[in-house]
Amino acid sequence: MPGLDVLRAVAVVWVMLFHSYVVGGLGERLRLLQGYGWIGVDLFFVLSGYLIGRQVLAVLARGERLSFAGFYRRRALRILPAYLVVLALYASWPSLREAPGLAPVWQFLTFTLNLAIDYAHDPAFSHAWSLCVEEHFYLLFPCIAAALAWRIAARQVLLLCLGAMAMGMLWRGSVWIMQMAPLRDSDPQAFGVHFVQDIYYPTWARLDGLLVGVLLACAETWRRPAWQAWPRRARALAVAGIVAMVPVLWLFADRLGLWASVLGYPALAIGLGLLVGAAALSATGGLYMPGATWIARISYSLYLTHKLALHAVQQWLVRPWDLHGAAAFVCYASGVLAAGAALHYAVERPFLRWRDGRRALAPAVEKTVAASP
């Protein structure tokens, strides 16, 4: 799906621009893009909800039994090798970290970082919070889907997802009013920490994008004839998604505000969901970006390593050589791409090939066993 590759590439580039704050930003010209770059994570959530939902629901829709062991093994081989290598770098090489404080390693290993982080003191590798959210989704969604697949109708699935999103809105609003509001003027730093720890990071507060992605997967799987009739309208969906993003960006001008915290994330998920739906329904969804396929391919490794790479380039090149402007940008971009590509080709891709080789071999083994006397 080339259109989804474009969106995945946009997501990771946008996130990396946002996280350039670890080196003081990349200049005034990119300030607007940098400021909204966190949206790339929400785009990843919608993509994951759609792709994983599609993978799981397609099996159930065919009336087949879902192999939980196979699903979790594929996810583990996809996520863990590169993740553990980067975690080892953070734990063993403190000078390479973008910030001094690192949460206890057990929080990373158990994927509970987003639930227990002390962000004020341990911000290094904090972007792993989104991996925690996704891991919780990978753990629970197949079980819920398998349990409910034959018991509820599509309308009930929609109501269930909307109910979960409403619970997230209620949680974020309650936290903002009861914990954050008293600190907004008196202690802005504590206000920001509460936002990160209690609104932005917890899994139950950040399900909007994943749920919208799951609803797209439900539409494709359970309403197949209607879904197949929609490609003619893919461009209109893309335009609708872009238009829907305009009020969302306005709402998030005060990103830490009450209304952004309560209403912003579901509205953002819907806008991004329209873009993902458009990309899934057509060859490109009306979107194009040179090099998108390659960037999408290494996007996970880029996400893991980009803060390390930004910090290393700053310490080893930009500051010693007093680089500014375009020269500094080229160094940062080259360093980030080189680090992500190195991790992908040295660690991530070999494990993916091994995983896919095992998956391709399994049917042949089953046929051989069945044919043997």
BELKANOR-V313255 format. One record per pair of residues at least 12 apart in sequence whose C-alpha atoms are under 8 Angstrom apart, sorted by the first residue. I is the first residue (numbers start at 1). GAP is how many residues later the second one is. If there is no record, write none. Layout:
i->I gap->GAP
i->I gap->GAP
//
This chain:
i->1 gap->278
i->1 gap->279
i->1 gap->282
i->1 gap->283
i->2 gap->277
i->2 gap->281
i->2 gap->282
i->2 gap->291
i->3 gap->276
i->3 gap->277
i->3 gap->279
i->3 gap->280
i->3 gap->281
i->3 gap->282
i->3 gap->283
i->3 gap->284
i->3 gap->285
i->4 gap->43
i->4 gap->272
i->4 gap->275
i->4 gap->276
i->4 gap->280
i->5 gap->287
i->5 gap->288
i->5 gap->291
i->5 gap->292
i->6 gap->278
i->6 gap->281
i->6 gap->282
i->6 gap->283
i->6 gap->286
i->6 gap->287
i->6 gap->290
i->7 gap->36
i->7 gap->269
i->8 gap->35
i->8 gap->36
i->8 gap->39
i->8 gap->288
i->8 gap->291
i->9 gap->283
i->9 gap->284
i->9 gap->286
i->9 gap->287
i->9 gap->290
i->10 gap->30
i->10 gap->282
i->11 gap->28
i->11 gap->29
i->11 gap->30
i->11 gap->32
i->11 gap->33
i->12 gap->28
i->12 gap->29
i->12 gap->284
i->12 gap->287
i->12 gap->290
i->12 gap->291
i->13 gap->27
i->14 gap->19
i->14 gap->20
i->14 gap->22
i->14 gap->23
i->14 gap->24
i->14 gap->25
i->14 gap->26
i->15 gap->22
i->15 gap->23
i->15 gap->24
i->15 gap->25
i->15 gap->26
i->15 gap->288
i->16 gap->21
i->16 gap->287
i->16 gap->290
i->16 gap->291
i->17 gap->16
i->17 gap->17
i->17 gap->20
i->18 gap->15
i->18 gap->16
i->18 gap->17
i->18 gap->18
i->18 gap->19
i->18 gap->20
i->19 gap->15
i->19 gap->18
i->19 gap->288
i->20 gap->14
i->20 gap->287
i->20 gap->290
i->22 gap->76
i->22 gap->285
i->22 gap->288
i->22 gap->289
i->23 gap->287
i->23 gap->288
i->23 gap->291
i->26 gap->299
i->26 gap->303
i->27 gap->298
i->36 gap->213
i->41 gap->89
i->42 gap->167
i->42 gap->226
i->42 gap->227
i->43 gap->166
i->43 gap->226
i->43 gap->229
i->45 gap->89
i->45 gap->164
i->45 gap->165
i->45 gap->168
i->46 gap->163
i->46 gap->164
i->46 gap->165
i->46 gap->166
i->46 gap->167
i->46 gap->168
i->46 gap->223
i->46 gap->226
i->46 gap->227
i->46 gap->230
i->47 gap->163
i->47 gap->166
i->47 gap->229
i->48 gap->86
i->48 gap->162
i->48 gap->165
i->49 gap->160
i->49 gap->161
i->49 gap->162
i->49 gap->163
i->49 gap->164
i->49 gap->165
i->49 gap->168
i->50 gap->160
i->50 gap->162
i->50 gap->163
i->50 gap->164
i->50 gap->165
i->50 gap->166
i->50 gap->167
i->51 gap->162
i->51 gap->166
i->52 gap->86
i->52 gap->162
i->53 gap->160
i->53 gap->161
i->53 gap->164
i->53 gap->165
i->54 gap->160
i->54 gap->163
i->54 gap->164
i->54 gap->166
i->54 gap->167
i->56 gap->86
i->56 gap->89
i->57 gap->88
i->57 gap->160
i->57 gap->161
i->57 gap->164
i->58 gap->163
i->60 gap->86
i->60 gap->89
i->61 gap->160
i->61 gap->161
i->66 gap->80
i->68 gap->74
i->72 gap->66
i->72 gap->67
i->74 gap->281
i->75 gap->63
i->77 gap->274
i->77 gap->275
i->77 gap->278
i->78 gap->270
i->78 gap->273
i->78 gap->274
i->81 gap->266
i->81 gap->267
i->81 gap->270
i->82 gap->219
i->82 gap->222
i->82 gap->261
i->82 gap->262
i->82 gap->265
i->82 gap->266
i->83 gap->221
i->86 gap->218
i->86 gap->219
i->87 gap->18
i->87 gap->21
i->90 gap->12
i->90 gap->35
i->91 gap->14
i->96 gap->212
i->96 gap->215
i->96 gap->216
i->97 gap->27
i->97 gap->28
i->97 gap->210
i->97 gap->211
i->97 gap->214
i->98 gap->26
i->98 gap->27
i->98 gap->209
i->98 gap->210
i->98 gap->212
i->98 gap->213
i->99 gap->23
i->99 gap->24
i->99 gap->25
i->100 gap->22
i->100 gap->23
i->100 gap->24
i->101 gap->20
i->101 gap->21
i->101 gap->22
i->101 gap->23
i->102 gap->19
i->102 gap->20
i->102 gap->21
i->102 gap->22
i->102 gap->23
i->103 gap->14
i->103 gap->15
i->103 gap->19
i->103 gap->20
i->103 gap->21
i->108 gap->20
i->111 gap->18
i->111 gap->20
i->111 gap->21
i->111 gap->24
i->112 gap->20
i->113 gap->13
i->113 gap->15
i->113 gap->16
i->113 gap->19
i->114 gap->14
i->114 gap->15
i->114 gap->16
i->114 gap->18
i->114 gap->19
i->114 gap->83
i->114 gap->87
i->114 gap->88
i->114 gap->89
i->115 gap->82
i->115 gap->86
i->115 gap->87
i->115 gap->88
i->116 gap->81
i->117 gap->80
i->118 gap->79
i->119 gap->74
i->119 gap->77
i->119 gap->78
i->120 gap->73
i->125 gap->182
i->128 gap->176
i->129 gap->72
i->130 gap->71
i->132 gap->71
i->133 gap->69
i->133 gap->70
i->133 gap->73
i->136 gap->67
i->154 gap->64
i->154 gap->68
i->158 gap->57
i->161 gap->50
i->161 gap->51
i->161 gap->54
i->164 gap->43
i->165 gap->42
i->165 gap->43
i->165 gap->46
i->165 gap->101
i->168 gap->36
i->168 gap->37
i->168 gap->38
i->168 gap->39
i->168 gap->40
i->169 gap->36
i->169 gap->92
i->169 gap->93
i->169 gap->94
i->170 gap->92
i->171 gap->28
i->171 gap->34
i->172 gap->26
i->172 gap->27
i->172 gap->33
i->172 gap->89
i->172 gap->90
i->173 gap->85
i->173 gap->88
i->173 gap->89
i->175 gap->23
i->175 gap->24
i->176 gap->19
i->176 gap->23
i->176 gap->82
i->176 gap->85
i->177 gap->81
i->179 gap->15
i->180 gap->14
i->180 gap->15
i->192 gap->64
i->195 gap->61
i->199 gap->62
i->206 gap->59
i->208 gap->57
i->208 gap->58
i->208 gap->61
i->209 gap->56
i->209 gap->57
i->209 gap->59
i->209 gap->60
i->209 gap->61
i->209 gap->64
i->212 gap->57
i->212 gap->58
i->212 gap->61
i->213 gap->60
i->216 gap->57
i->216 gap->61
i->228 gap->53
i->230 gap->51
i->231 gap->47
i->231 gap->50
i->231 gap->51
i->233 gap->45
i->234 gap->43
i->234 gap->44
i->234 gap->45
i->234 gap->47
i->234 gap->48
i->234 gap->51
i->234 gap->52
i->235 gap->43
i->235 gap->50
i->235 gap->51
i->236 gap->42
i->237 gap->37
i->237 gap->38
i->237 gap->40
i->237 gap->41
i->238 gap->36
i->238 gap->37
i->238 gap->39
i->238 gap->40
i->238 gap->41
i->238 gap->47
i->238 gap->48
i->240 gap->31
i->240 gap->34
i->241 gap->29
i->241 gap->30
i->241 gap->31
i->241 gap->32
i->241 gap->33
i->241 gap->34
i->242 gap->29
i->242 gap->33
i->244 gap->26
i->244 gap->27
i->245 gap->23
i->245 gap->26
i->245 gap->27
i->248 gap->16
i->248 gap->19
i->248 gap->20
i->251 gap->13
i->252 gap->12
i->298 gap->42
i->298 gap->43
i->298 gap->46
i->299 gap->41
i->301 gap->39
i->301 gap->40
i->301 gap->42
i->301 gap->43
i->301 gap->47
i->302 gap->34
i->302 gap->35
i->302 gap->37
i->302 gap->38
i->302 gap->39
i->303 gap->37
i->304 gap->36
i->305 gap->31
i->305 gap->34
i->305 gap->35
i->306 gap->30
i->306 gap->33
i->306 gap->34
i->309 gap->23
i->309 gap->26
i->309 gap->27
i->309 gap->30
i->310 gap->22
i->310 gap->25
i->310 gap->26
i->313 gap->18
i->313 gap->19
i->313 gap->22
i->314 gap->18
i->317 gap->14
i->318 gap->13
//
